[in-house]
Amino acid sequence: MLSLFTYKTPANFANAFKEFYHVANLKQVRILSTVILAVTIFSRIIAIYYHDQVIKIERYAEYSLINWVQITGSLLFLTLSTFALNSIKWNKASKKALTILFILFVLVTSFAISYVVSTYNTKNTLTMFLIGIVAVSLFFMVERNEIILIAFFIIAIFLLGMVIPKITFQDKIMNLLAAVILGFILVCFSRYNYCFKSQHFVRLKQLEEKNLEIAHLNNQKGEILGFVAHDLRNPLNNIEALSGFLLLEDKDNSEAQMISNAAKQAKEIINDLIEAAKQDQPNLQTEKLDIGVLLLSIIQKWRANTKREFVFVPTTTEIFAQINSSKLERVIDNLISNGLKFSAENTPIEIKVNQLKSRIIITVTDFGIGIPAKLQEYIFNQFSKAGRRGLQGEKSIGLGLHIAKKIIEQHHGLLLMSSKENEGTTFTIQLPIA
C-alpha cells in the first residue's frame, strides 16, 4: 500500500510518460464530455417532450439547472479538448489544467445530481457519489500531489453540502468521516491506476529500446557476415579454378577432384551465409514469368551436370507468377540438391508443377532416406539442428532450407514439407498466380 504513494516513474522515462498521459487524459476528457453531452441532451429532450409530467417531479427545478450546467460545461470541455489535441500551442501545464478542471467539473456535477436525487440526504449521497469518484480515478492519470488536492476538494464540497439540511452534530461528524474515507478511496484508486499504467508504459519503452538494440546488432551482424563471406569467396574461386586446370590435365587426379569438391562445398556454404545476411532486405525485384519454362531450364542445367535421373511433370497450359527468377532458382536448386544428398544414385528426383485454384503448386520429391520425425519441426530453422551429412558425406550448416522458406515467403507463398523415413521427402511450394 505504501508503495502506491511513494512510487515515481523512473527518471529516464518520466518526461515521455508525462507527455503520454497528458494526451491520454485529454482523449478521456473528449470521450467523457461527449458521453455527458449526449446523455444530458437526451435527458433535456425527454424533459421537453414530457414537460407536463416531469415538471411535477419534486426538485425538478434544481435538476433542470444542473442539467443545463452539464450541457454547457461538457460542450465547452469537448471543444477545448479537441482543440488541445489538434494544436501544438498547448503546453503540458495547459493540458494538465484542462484535465484537472474537467475532473472537478465531473465531481461537482455528479455530487450535485446525487445530492438532489437523494433529497439532500448526505448518507445516500455518499453511496451515489462513490460511483463518480471511482470513474474519475480509473479514467485519468493524475500525479500524487494533485490527486490529494482533489481529495481535499471532495471533502470540502461534501462539508458544504451538510450546511443545507438540518442534521445533528453527531451526523455531521459521521458524514465528515465518511467524506474523508471517500477522499482516501479516490487517492488509492487513482494511485493504483497511475502506478499500473506507468509501469506498463516503462515496460513497453524498455521493450522498444531492446528491439531497437537487437535490430541494430542484427544489421551489424548481417553486414559483417556479408563482408566476411564475400572476402572468403574470392580465394575459393581461385582454388576451384586451379583444381579445374589440374583435372583438365588428368581427369583421374583424385586429389584435384577432392580439392574441387571441397571448394564447391565451401562456396555453397558461403553463398548461404551471404543470402542469410540479405534476408532482411526489402523490395524484392520481381517479374511475370512462366513457371514451367523456368523449371525446365533449371532441370536441364542439373541434367547437364549430373548423371542422376530427373522426372519433370509440367502442366498442359502456361502458368505465370510474379517472381524473382534468380531467387526462385536458388530455392529449386536447394531442394534438388537436398534430394540428391539424401537419396541413392539409382533413384530419380521428381519435379511437378500444377495449378490449384489461384495457387501454383510445385513439388520436389526424392525417394531417399527421409527425415526422422523428431527432426522435422526444426527443418526450416536457421542453423537448424536437423542438418545432417548426406549419403556421400556432404556437410550442411542448416541454412539452405531456412533461406528457401524466407525467399518463398517474400513471394507471398508457402514452403511445406512431408517426409517418411526410408521412403523419401516431398517439398511443396505454393505461389500466387500472377
Legacy VTK file of the C-alpha trace (Angstrom):
# vtk DataFile Version 3.0
C-alpha trace
ASCII
DATASET POLYDATA
POINTS 434 float
0.000 0.000 0.000
2.786 2.428 0.920
4.426 1.879 -2.464
1.345 3.393 -4.143
2.131 6.731 -2.503
5.918 6.613 -2.862
6.121 5.309 -6.439
7.736 7.541 -9.057
8.185 6.896 -12.760
11.901 6.193 -13.457
13.681 9.448 -14.307
14.732 8.353 -17.814
11.083 7.685 -18.738
9.382 10.413 -16.663
9.121 13.091 -19.371
7.927 10.630 -22.009
5.302 9.240 -19.627
4.067 12.741 -18.735
3.660 13.577 -22.401
1.855 10.280 -22.913
-0.600 10.656 -20.038
-1.346 14.320 -20.781
-2.503 13.296 -24.259
-4.306 10.212 -22.889
-6.108 12.369 -20.298
-7.222 14.840 -22.969
-8.619 11.968 -25.028
-10.550 10.810 -21.962
-11.839 14.360 -21.453
-13.077 14.401 -25.032
-14.717 10.973 -24.749
-16.384 11.588 -21.375
-17.531 15.096 -22.279
-19.088 13.657 -25.450
-20.892 10.984 -23.411
-22.081 13.500 -20.806
-23.239 15.889 -23.538
-25.168 13.147 -25.341
-26.835 11.877 -22.145
-27.756 15.337 -20.848
-29.136 16.482 -24.215
-31.196 13.297 -24.399
-32.486 13.991 -20.868
-33.345 17.559 -21.875
-35.252 16.337 -24.950
-37.217 13.884 -22.797
-37.962 16.679 -20.324
-39.233 18.930 -23.129
-41.308 16.180 -24.723
-42.915 15.151 -21.417
-42.830 18.617 -19.891
-46.223 18.445 -18.196
-45.296 15.231 -16.385
-41.664 15.919 -15.404
-42.388 19.404 -14.088
-44.370 17.789 -11.286
-41.310 15.847 -10.084
-40.016 17.028 -6.717
-36.954 19.335 -7.016
-37.201 19.315 -10.811
-36.037 22.947 -10.927
-32.716 22.067 -9.234
-32.212 19.073 -11.515
-33.011 21.197 -14.584
-30.394 23.759 -13.542
-27.749 21.050 -13.071
-28.705 19.613 -16.467
-28.086 22.955 -18.189
-24.748 23.284 -16.375
-23.745 19.813 -17.607
-24.751 20.577 -21.199
-22.850 23.858 -21.225
-19.803 22.517 -19.388
-19.470 19.290 -21.397
-19.796 21.225 -24.668
-17.080 23.627 -23.507
-14.721 20.817 -22.448
-15.401 18.885 -25.655
-14.416 21.934 -27.699
-11.314 22.725 -25.633
-10.050 19.118 -25.507
-10.477 18.711 -29.265
-8.615 21.961 -29.862
-5.844 20.974 -27.407
-5.335 17.585 -29.075
-5.067 19.149 -32.529
-2.932 22.150 -31.569
0.815 22.246 -30.899
0.492 25.515 -28.959
-0.882 23.841 -25.838
1.941 23.080 -23.393
1.944 20.449 -20.638
0.728 22.900 -17.984
-2.293 23.906 -20.093
-3.182 20.286 -20.826
-2.873 19.393 -17.141
-5.021 22.370 -16.092
-7.773 21.410 -18.542
-7.776 17.829 -17.233
-7.950 18.929 -13.574
-10.779 21.374 -14.315
-12.739 18.648 -16.078
-12.243 16.269 -13.136
-13.544 18.951 -10.750
-16.456 19.609 -13.106
-17.386 15.904 -13.139
-17.094 15.625 -9.354
-19.150 18.763 -8.651
-21.940 17.886 -11.092
-22.077 14.229 -10.022
-22.228 15.361 -6.376
-24.961 17.868 -7.182
-27.079 15.292 -9.013
-26.642 12.638 -6.322
-27.371 15.260 -3.653
-30.608 16.358 -5.326
-31.747 12.821 -6.179
-31.070 11.648 -2.615
-33.199 14.573 -1.352
-30.324 16.298 0.431
-29.557 13.149 2.406
-25.777 13.119 2.756
-25.719 9.438 3.709
-27.368 8.425 0.430
-25.224 10.942 -1.428
-22.070 9.160 -0.239
-23.065 5.932 -1.976
-24.139 7.605 -5.215
-21.145 9.958 -5.266
-18.780 6.998 -4.900
-19.566 5.927 -8.480
-18.362 9.271 -9.865
-15.212 9.165 -7.731
-14.247 5.659 -8.860
-14.886 6.597 -12.509
-12.617 9.657 -12.231
-9.835 7.719 -10.512
-9.842 4.968 -13.144
-10.208 7.121 -16.257
-7.487 9.669 -15.516
-3.793 9.535 -14.627
-3.026 12.236 -12.066
0.136 12.943 -10.067
0.166 12.252 -6.322
0.017 15.871 -5.088
-2.770 16.757 -7.495
-4.970 13.819 -6.524
-4.522 14.666 -2.833
-5.731 18.223 -3.541
-8.720 16.799 -5.417
-9.465 14.568 -2.411
-9.497 17.646 -0.138
-11.792 19.331 -2.658
-14.219 16.404 -2.328
-14.209 16.734 1.449
-14.795 20.488 1.127
-17.809 20.228 -1.191
-19.227 17.466 0.972
-18.931 19.703 4.051
-20.696 22.483 2.166
-23.452 20.016 1.330
-24.108 19.426 5.017
-24.925 23.102 5.606
-28.296 22.930 3.856
-30.047 20.050 5.670
-30.728 20.222 9.361
-28.800 17.296 10.817
-27.364 16.656 14.250
-23.763 17.344 15.173
-23.145 13.598 15.523
-24.399 13.012 11.973
-22.146 15.792 10.731
-19.127 14.106 12.343
-20.110 10.774 10.807
-20.581 12.382 7.394
-17.235 14.148 7.703
-15.573 10.831 8.491
-17.345 9.269 5.508
-16.154 12.126 3.274
-12.560 11.572 4.415
-12.891 7.857 3.640
-14.323 8.774 0.242
-11.346 11.029 -0.471
-8.966 8.277 0.645
-10.669 5.826 -1.726
-10.194 8.302 -4.568
-6.479 8.678 -3.778
-5.935 4.904 -3.517
-7.767 4.088 -6.750
-6.050 6.919 -8.588
-2.571 5.988 -7.359
-3.121 2.341 -8.279
-4.230 3.353 -11.774
-1.266 5.730 -12.128
1.304 3.166 -10.915
-0.091 0.387 -13.084
-0.105 2.474 -16.265
3.295 3.993 -15.507
4.891 0.579 -15.005
3.199 -0.725 -18.151
4.475 2.290 -20.104
8.025 1.772 -18.781
7.969 -1.910 -19.766
6.821 -1.026 -23.284
9.559 1.590 -23.637
12.173 -0.856 -22.385
10.965 -3.403 -24.934
11.169 -0.767 -27.679
14.742 0.052 -26.679
15.669 -3.642 -26.610
14.073 -4.179 -30.020
15.980 -1.228 -31.476
19.204 -2.544 -29.977
18.531 -6.035 -31.350
17.708 -4.610 -34.790
20.938 -2.579 -34.743
23.005 -5.612 -33.716
21.244 -7.732 -36.327
22.131 -5.204 -39.034
25.737 -5.183 -37.866
25.788 -8.982 -37.864
24.436 -9.064 -41.403
26.988 -6.546 -42.640
29.915 -8.367 -41.008
28.657 -11.736 -42.248
28.302 -10.372 -45.769
31.797 -8.839 -45.793
33.468 -11.964 -44.405
31.628 -14.321 -46.748
32.371 -12.114 -49.761
36.085 -11.956 -48.937
36.249 -15.743 -48.476
34.597 -16.443 -51.809
37.372 -14.877 -53.913
40.222 -17.202 -52.800
37.863 -20.196 -53.124
37.203 -19.236 -56.739
40.955 -19.343 -57.341
41.257 -22.755 -55.647
38.370 -24.123 -57.710
39.866 -22.748 -60.932
43.313 -24.229 -60.212
41.842 -27.628 -59.343
39.858 -27.434 -62.583
43.080 -26.913 -64.581
44.609 -29.948 -62.864
41.569 -32.044 -63.772
41.814 -30.930 -67.398
45.317 -32.359 -67.494
44.410 -35.518 -65.578
40.737 -36.445 -65.130
41.663 -39.264 -62.751
43.566 -36.987 -60.343
41.710 -37.866 -57.109
43.483 -35.188 -55.057
42.472 -32.450 -57.515
38.906 -33.797 -57.555
38.834 -33.732 -53.745
40.083 -30.118 -53.719
37.491 -29.121 -56.329
34.634 -30.758 -54.411
35.739 -29.157 -51.131
35.945 -25.721 -52.789
32.444 -26.142 -54.255
31.009 -27.165 -50.877
32.721 -24.225 -49.184
31.307 -21.861 -51.830
27.806 -23.251 -51.244
28.162 -22.565 -47.520
29.454 -19.042 -48.188
26.613 -18.375 -50.638
24.174 -19.472 -47.929
25.801 -17.079 -45.457
25.603 -14.196 -47.940
21.963 -14.995 -48.686
21.172 -15.187 -44.959
22.727 -11.744 -44.495
20.447 -10.364 -47.242
17.205 -11.865 -45.927
16.062 -8.694 -44.154
16.480 -6.526 -47.249
13.082 -5.282 -48.523
11.850 -4.515 -52.059
12.234 -7.869 -53.791
12.517 -7.222 -57.542
10.063 -9.454 -59.420
8.764 -10.002 -62.948
5.959 -12.013 -64.520
7.375 -15.345 -65.747
6.158 -18.733 -66.945
6.921 -21.127 -64.082
7.006 -24.188 -66.343
9.666 -22.662 -68.602
11.797 -21.615 -65.607
11.607 -25.078 -64.021
12.528 -26.785 -67.297
15.634 -24.587 -67.692
16.712 -25.377 -64.110
16.254 -29.124 -64.635
18.195 -29.039 -67.911
21.173 -27.488 -66.089
21.075 -30.262 -63.499
20.820 -32.940 -66.204
23.905 -31.475 -67.869
25.943 -31.570 -64.649
24.919 -34.871 -63.056
24.116 -38.399 -64.146
21.052 -38.611 -61.892
17.590 -39.073 -63.384
15.146 -36.150 -63.231
11.432 -36.641 -63.864
9.644 -33.413 -64.761
5.839 -33.352 -64.902
4.763 -29.966 -66.350
1.273 -28.562 -66.805
-0.513 -28.649 -70.130
-1.012 -24.872 -70.044
1.184 -21.904 -69.228
1.190 -20.716 -65.600
2.562 -17.287 -64.773
3.746 -15.928 -61.426
5.279 -12.661 -60.239
8.723 -13.846 -59.137
12.402 -13.074 -58.818
13.814 -15.747 -61.135
17.293 -15.961 -59.560
15.818 -16.269 -56.053
13.306 -18.945 -57.046
16.016 -20.798 -58.971
18.084 -20.808 -55.785
15.168 -22.386 -53.892
14.644 -25.110 -56.511
18.397 -25.773 -56.667
18.493 -26.138 -52.895
15.581 -28.587 -52.835
17.057 -30.651 -55.681
20.481 -30.608 -54.003
18.924 -31.893 -50.770
17.146 -34.627 -52.698
20.413 -35.718 -54.323
22.263 -35.729 -50.980
19.793 -37.966 -49.196
18.813 -40.450 -51.901
20.603 -43.269 -53.707
22.126 -42.676 -57.147
19.718 -45.110 -58.820
16.605 -43.212 -57.650
15.087 -40.257 -59.537
14.264 -36.718 -58.413
10.689 -35.850 -59.366
9.562 -32.256 -60.024
5.893 -31.487 -60.668
4.032 -28.246 -61.288
0.280 -27.695 -61.469
-2.409 -25.163 -60.663
-4.854 -25.395 -57.758
-7.419 -22.586 -57.894
-5.425 -19.337 -57.514
-2.198 -21.040 -56.413
0.732 -22.587 -58.258
1.875 -25.854 -56.684
5.475 -27.009 -57.236
6.656 -30.271 -55.653
10.202 -31.632 -55.452
10.301 -35.283 -54.361
13.150 -37.653 -53.630
12.891 -41.357 -52.791
15.688 -41.481 -50.256
16.188 -41.952 -46.529
13.623 -39.327 -45.485
13.725 -37.099 -42.415
13.251 -38.531 -38.893
10.040 -37.345 -37.230
11.952 -35.840 -34.289
13.894 -33.539 -36.648
11.031 -32.392 -38.880
9.928 -29.496 -36.654
13.441 -27.980 -36.862
13.959 -28.424 -40.597
13.351 -24.754 -41.529
15.165 -23.214 -38.543
18.229 -21.050 -39.089
21.402 -23.092 -38.390
18.990 -25.966 -37.861
19.862 -28.867 -35.595
18.213 -31.007 -38.284
21.264 -30.501 -40.504
22.817 -33.900 -41.376
25.573 -35.270 -43.566
24.476 -36.552 -46.959
24.870 -40.150 -48.109
28.245 -39.219 -49.631
29.364 -37.328 -46.510
28.269 -33.864 -47.727
28.262 -31.304 -44.908
25.426 -28.916 -44.036
25.277 -25.884 -41.738
21.469 -25.841 -41.650
20.891 -22.630 -43.609
19.657 -23.775 -47.014
16.058 -24.656 -46.164
15.730 -21.659 -43.849
16.766 -19.367 -46.716
14.466 -21.195 -49.145
11.477 -20.698 -46.836
12.260 -16.989 -46.410
12.529 -16.496 -50.177
9.168 -18.185 -50.779
7.572 -16.066 -48.036
8.965 -12.952 -49.746
6.971 -14.106 -52.784
3.840 -14.329 -50.549
3.941 -18.107 -50.794
4.416 -21.163 -48.596
7.102 -23.854 -48.391
5.872 -27.106 -46.839
7.480 -30.482 -46.205
6.262 -34.051 -45.766
8.576 -36.988 -45.176
8.701 -40.613 -44.097
11.864 -42.399 -43.104
13.230 -44.767 -45.767
10.514 -43.656 -48.220
11.537 -40.143 -49.193
10.724 -36.462 -48.804
8.475 -34.049 -50.688
8.856 -30.274 -50.534
5.823 -28.313 -51.724
5.989 -24.690 -52.887
2.763 -22.690 -53.121
2.864 -19.404 -55.037
0.092 -16.977 -56.019
-0.787 -16.868 -59.709
0.027 -13.586 -61.433
LINES 1 435
434 0 1 2 3 4 5 6 7 8 9 10 11 12 13 14 15 16 17 18 19 20 21 22 23 24 25 26 27 28 29 30 31 32 33 34 35 36 37 38 39 40 41 42 43 44 45 46 47 48 49 50 51 52 53 54 55 56 57 58 59 60 61 62 63 64 65 66 67 68 69 70 71 72 73 74 75 76 77 78 79 80 81 82 83 84 85 86 87 88 89 90 91 92 93 94 95 96 97 98 99 100 101 102 103 104 105 106 107 108 109 110 111 112 113 114 115 116 117 118 119 120 121 122 123 124 125 126 127 128 129 130 131 132 133 134 135 136 137 138 139 140 141 142 143 144 145 146 147 148 149 150 151 152 153 154 155 156 157 158 159 160 161 162 163 164 165 166 167 168 169 170 171 172 173 174 175 176 177 178 179 180 181 182 183 184 185 186 187 188 189 190 191 192 193 194 195 196 197 198 199 200 201 202 203 204 205 206 207 208 209 210 211 212 213 214 215 216 217 218 219 220 221 222 223 224 225 226 227 228 229 230 231 232 233 234 235 236 237 238 239 240 241 242 243 244 245 246 247 248 249 250 251 252 253 254 255 256 257 258 259 260 261 262 263 264 265 266 267 268 269 270 271 272 273 274 275 276 277 278 279 280 281 282 283 284 285 286 287 288 289 290 291 292 293 294 295 296 297 298 299 300 301 302 303 304 305 306 307 308 309 310 311 312 313 314 315 316 317 318 319 320 321 322 323 324 325 326 327 328 329 330 331 332 333 334 335 336 337 338 339 340 341 342 343 344 345 346 347 348 349 350 351 352 353 354 355 356 357 358 359 360 361 362 363 364 365 366 367 368 369 370 371 372 373 374 375 376 377 378 379 380 381 382 383 384 385 386 387 388 389 390 391 392 393 394 395 396 397 398 399 400 401 402 403 404 405 406 407 408 409 410 411 412 413 414 415 416 417 418 419 420 421 422 423 424 425 426 427 428 429 430 431 432 433
